[in-house]
Amino acid sequence: MVSCVFGVAALLFAMGNVLCEMGRGLAEKNESRALDKLQSHPYHGLSALAFGLARALFLGAFQAMGNLVVIGAQWGDEGKGKIVDILARDVDAVMRYQGGSNAGHTVINDRGTFVFHLIPSGILYRGTLCVIGNGVVVDPASLIEEMDHLQTQGVKIGRNFVVSQRAHLILPYHKAIDKASEQSKGSRRIGTTGRGIGPSYADKISRIGIRMGDLLNPKAFRTKLEENLVEVNWFVEKLYKMERFEVDKIFQQYMGYADRLKSHIVDTVMLVNKMIDGKKTVLFEGAQGTHLDVDFGTYPFVTSSSSTAGGASTGTGVGPTKIDGVLGIVKAYTTRVGSGPFPTELTDAVGEGLQARGKEFGSTTGRARRCGWFDGVVMRYATKVNGLTSLAVTKLDVLDGCKELKVCTGYRYQGKLYRDMPADLQALTDCEPVYKTFKGWSRATTGATTYKQLPAEAKRYLQYLEDLSECPIDMISTGSKRSETIILRSPLKTRPRAR
């Protein structure tokens, strides 16, 4: 039986080689690499078409759905919620691995508009388990409020939603310290949401954090709270001139949260690993974006957690060898909220137009997002540090009507040309972006569902973004609705890492 299988496989592979040679011959006559030549291969030549068919003949039956990390490739707000919502239909679990309620994902479908802050957007699918991992910091009040609101919208939340007992809690003093610290910085403000995310992570690293699992043990919770408040109260009184926090008030408040959440608090590490060992498919959902990562972002104007792909392992307890791919979500232009360097920022009417058409206001805070041209330096760096296997380009439709488009290919700073992302914050702040200009398009792309529907100028623009990013495009979003999406190839299909 085995020899028969390999015999057939060998025959199919031989046929594939013939097709490859045919493709190479045709390619000599037509060297076009436009994306619409082949929607299932990253480099889109006719020889690639033949090789892709040969590979499909040889491996198609064995290509499996893989465990996928979905991350933002810029400074967050790239439209991860919509993409996760689309992919969640084909996975068994969606697991959030970092951040807190400072994140905001919006999903629009035929049931309405849904805004998520902590709960993965996969909750909209029946049969999909949604998990908050150990790398997330949880404000139980915000979580319960989100659960209640979703339930009023008809979303079922029961055994399909669990929270790691190792996830750290956000407490009232975390929020107070976050706001007071930000206000005291003046012009050096980071742009934090004031939701206690950073101080909670600080307690975690200082080994004095209180975790979700502690809610299940009232005595242990109270002991840890009492010990922490000795130091916290001295700190807030002396430095910020704030009132002391009362142990009893916080204890009673959080025991009320415990009663509501206790059925959802579990050992997610063992749960998710057993699912993967049982051949189930898991999607790992990040918050914020690559350039807000505490190590690899534009430090110190970053978030307090690991928002790059590496955080998917440390924030879930799932080893990197069990993860098969990384999908980077990137806007067709660039946005950033809060303070920090932004080399391609547009402060003119063009930037205002992108902001208005793209409705660039945060779903969590309502803050206006700064807008600018697509930054290839930022994107290539994201490809490298995340090991991206493919891209989803969002908000292409926002560029409709632009007479010309610009793409940043490098930075000039003190006479030096940077093609790669500099670690020096001053260089990022004062650099001059180097641009390549493209002709825009007047025909609308909004609602397009196939690549052939796109204007030729949009295709050329996307092809350049793909080449510059050194990563293949799998998905293109042409509107806010779930249906307004072009799927060139499923990111969940296992494949080699991008070059």
QUIVEN-V620486 format. One record per residue. N is the residue number from 1. SS is DSSP state (a for helix, b for strand, c for the rest). D_CENTER is the distance of its C-alpha to the mean C-alpha in Angstrom with 1 decimal. Layout:
N,SS,D_CENTER  N,SS,D_CENTER
This chain:
1,c,44.6  2,a,42.2  3,a,44.4  4,a,44.3  5,a,40.5  6,a,40.4  7,a,43.2  8,a,41.3  9,a,38.1  10,a,40.3  11,a,41.8  12,a,38.5  13,a,37.3  14,a,40.5  15,a,40.1  16,a,36.6  17,a,38.2  18,a,40.7  19,a,38.0  20,a,36.3  21,a,39.6  22,a,40.1  23,a,36.7  24,a,37.5  25,a,40.8  26,a,39.2  27,a,36.6  28,a,39.5  29,a,40.5  30,c,37.0  31,c,34.5  32,c,31.9  33,c,28.3  34,c,27.0  35,a,24.0  36,a,26.3  37,a,28.6  38,c,26.4  39,c,23.2  40,c,22.5  41,c,22.9  42,c,21.0  43,c,24.1  44,c,26.0  45,c,29.7  46,a,32.5  47,a,33.0  48,a,29.4  49,a,30.2  50,a,33.2  51,a,31.4  52,a,28.5  53,a,31.2  54,a,33.0  55,a,30.0  56,a,29.4  57,a,33.1  58,a,32.9  59,a,29.6  60,a,28.6  61,a,30.0  62,a,28.3  63,c,24.7  64,c,22.7  65,b,19.5  66,c,17.2  67,c,14.8  68,b,11.3  69,b,8.1  70,b,5.0  71,b,2.6  72,b,3.4  73,c,7.1  74,c,9.0  75,c,9.6  76,c,7.1  77,c,8.3  78,c,7.4  79,c,8.0  80,a,5.2  81,a,8.1  82,a,10.6  83,a,9.2  84,a,8.8  85,a,12.1  86,a,13.7  87,a,12.9  88,a,13.9  89,c,17.4  90,c,17.9  91,c,16.7  92,c,18.7  93,b,16.1  94,b,12.6  95,b,11.9  96,b,9.9  97,c,10.4  98,c,10.4  99,b,11.0  100,c,13.3  101,c,14.5  102,c,13.5  103,c,10.2  104,c,10.9  105,b,9.7  106,b,12.7  107,b,14.0  108,b,17.4  109,b,19.7  110,c,23.4  111,c,23.5  112,b,22.3  113,b,19.4  114,b,17.3  115,b,15.3  116,b,13.3  117,c,12.9  118,c,13.2  119,c,14.0  120,c,11.5  121,a,12.2  122,a,13.9  123,a,16.8  124,a,18.1  125,c,19.3  126,c,22.5  127,c,22.6  128,c,18.9  129,b,18.6  130,b,16.0  131,b,15.6  132,b,14.7  133,c,15.0  134,c,17.1  135,c,14.6  136,b,14.0  137,b,16.7  138,b,18.3  139,c,20.4  140,a,22.6  141,a,24.0  142,a,20.7  143,a,19.8  144,a,23.2  145,a,23.1  146,a,19.9  147,a,21.5  148,a,24.7  149,a,23.3  150,a,21.5  151,a,24.8  152,a,26.7  153,c,24.6  154,c,25.8  155,c,22.8  156,c,24.2  157,c,23.1  158,c,25.2  159,c,25.1  160,c,21.8  161,b,20.0  162,b,20.3  163,b,19.4  164,b,20.0  165,c,23.3  166,c,21.9  167,c,19.3  168,b,20.8  169,b,22.2  170,c,22.1  171,c,25.7  172,a,27.6  173,a,28.5  174,a,25.0  175,a,24.4  176,a,27.8  177,a,27.4  178,a,24.0  179,a,25.7  180,a,28.9  181,a,27.4  182,a,25.4  183,a,28.6  184,a,30.7  185,c,28.8  186,a,30.0  187,a,28.8  188,a,26.7  189,c,24.3  190,c,20.6  191,c,19.5  192,c,18.5  193,c,18.3  194,c,21.2  195,c,19.8  196,c,20.9  197,a,17.6  198,a,19.0  199,a,22.5  200,a,21.4  201,a,19.6  202,a,22.7  203,a,24.9  204,a,22.9  205,a,23.6  206,c,27.1  207,c,27.7  208,c,28.8  209,c,25.9  210,c,26.6  211,b,24.5  212,a,24.0  213,a,26.7  214,a,29.1  215,a,29.2  216,a,31.1  217,c,33.8  218,a,35.2  219,a,37.6  220,a,35.1  221,a,32.7  222,a,35.6  223,a,36.8  224,a,33.5  225,a,33.2  226,a,36.8  227,a,36.3  228,a,33.2  229,a,34.9  230,a,37.9  231,a,35.8  232,a,33.4  233,a,36.4  234,a,38.3  235,a,35.3  236,a,34.5  237,a,38.3  238,a,39.1  239,a,36.2  240,a,35.0  241,c,38.2  242,c,36.4  243,c,38.0  244,c,37.8  245,c,35.6  246,c,37.6  247,a,37.1  248,a,38.6  249,a,36.5  250,a,33.2  251,a,34.4  252,a,35.6  253,a,32.5  254,a,30.2  255,a,32.6  256,a,32.2  257,a,28.5  258,a,29.3  259,a,31.6  260,a,28.9  261,a,26.1  262,a,28.2  263,a,28.0  264,a,24.2  265,b,24.3  266,b,24.5  267,c,24.0  268,a,20.6  269,a,20.9  270,a,23.9  271,a,22.8  272,a,19.7  273,a,21.5  274,a,24.4  275,a,22.4  276,a,21.1  277,a,24.7  278,c,25.9  279,c,23.9  280,c,21.4  281,c,17.9  282,b,14.9  283,b,11.2  284,b,9.1  285,b,6.2  286,c,4.4  287,c,5.3  288,c,6.3  289,c,5.8  290,a,8.0  291,a,11.1  292,a,11.0  293,c,11.3  294,c,14.8  295,c,16.3  296,c,14.8  297,c,13.9  298,c,16.7  299,c,18.6  300,c,19.9  301,c,17.8  302,c,14.7  303,c,13.4  304,c,15.3  305,c,13.1  306,c,11.5  307,c,7.8  308,c,8.4  309,c,9.1  310,c,12.4  311,a,11.3  312,a,10.8  313,a,14.6  314,a,15.8  315,c,13.9  316,c,15.2  317,c,18.4  318,c,17.6  319,c,19.0  320,a,17.3  321,a,20.0  322,a,18.8  323,c,15.4  324,c,16.1  325,b,13.3  326,b,9.9  327,b,8.3  328,b,6.9  329,b,6.2  330,b,8.9  331,b,11.5  332,c,15.1  333,c,15.9  334,b,14.4  335,b,14.0  336,b,14.1  337,c,15.2  338,c,17.7  339,c,19.8  340,c,19.4  341,c,20.2  342,c,19.0  343,c,21.2  344,c,20.9  345,b,21.1  346,c,23.6  347,c,25.9  348,c,28.2  349,a,28.7  350,a,26.2  351,a,23.4  352,a,24.7  353,a,24.8  354,a,21.1  355,a,20.4  356,a,22.8  357,a,21.9  358,c,18.2  359,c,18.8  360,c,16.8  361,b,17.3  362,c,15.0  363,c,14.9  364,c,15.5  365,c,18.0  366,c,19.1  367,c,19.1  368,b,19.5  369,c,16.9  370,b,18.5  371,b,18.4  372,b,19.3  373,c,19.6  374,b,17.2  375,b,17.2  376,a,17.8  377,a,18.3  378,a,14.8  379,a,13.4  380,a,15.9  381,a,15.1  382,a,11.4  383,a,13.0  384,a,15.4  385,a,13.8  386,a,11.1  387,c,13.7  388,c,11.8  389,c,13.8  390,b,12.8  391,b,11.0  392,b,10.5  393,b,12.1  394,b,12.1  395,c,14.9  396,a,17.5  397,a,20.1  398,a,19.8  399,a,21.6  400,c,24.5  401,c,27.7  402,c,26.9  403,c,30.0  404,b,28.3  405,b,24.9  406,b,24.2  407,b,21.8  408,b,21.9  409,b,23.0  410,b,24.0  411,b,25.2  412,b,28.9  413,b,29.8  414,c,33.4  415,c,34.6  416,b,31.9  417,b,29.4  418,b,26.0  419,c,24.1  420,c,21.6  421,c,19.6  422,c,22.2  423,c,21.8  424,c,24.5  425,a,23.3  426,a,26.6  427,a,26.0  428,a,22.7  429,a,24.4  430,a,27.6  431,c,26.7  432,b,27.6  433,b,25.1  434,b,26.8  435,b,26.2  436,b,26.9  437,b,27.9  438,b,27.4  439,b,29.4  440,c,27.5  441,c,28.3  442,c,30.1  443,c,29.5  444,c,26.8  445,c,23.7  446,c,22.7  447,c,22.6  448,c,23.1  449,c,22.4  450,c,23.9  451,a,23.6  452,a,27.4  453,a,27.1  454,c,25.4  455,c,27.8  456,a,28.8  457,a,27.5  458,a,24.0  459,a,24.2  460,a,25.5  461,a,22.7  462,a,20.0  463,a,22.1  464,a,22.2  465,a,18.5  466,a,18.2  467,a,21.1  468,a,20.0  469,a,16.5  470,c,18.4  471,c,16.0  472,c,16.9  473,b,15.4  474,b,15.2  475,b,14.2  476,b,15.1  477,b,14.7  478,c,18.1  479,c,17.9  480,c,16.4  481,b,18.0  482,c,16.9  483,c,19.9  484,c,19.2  485,b,17.3  486,b,18.6  487,b,17.8  488,c,19.4  489,c,18.7  490,c,16.7  491,c,13.8  492,c,15.0  493,b,18.3  494,c,18.9  495,c,19.7  496,c,20.3  497,c,17.7  498,c,17.6  499,c,20.5
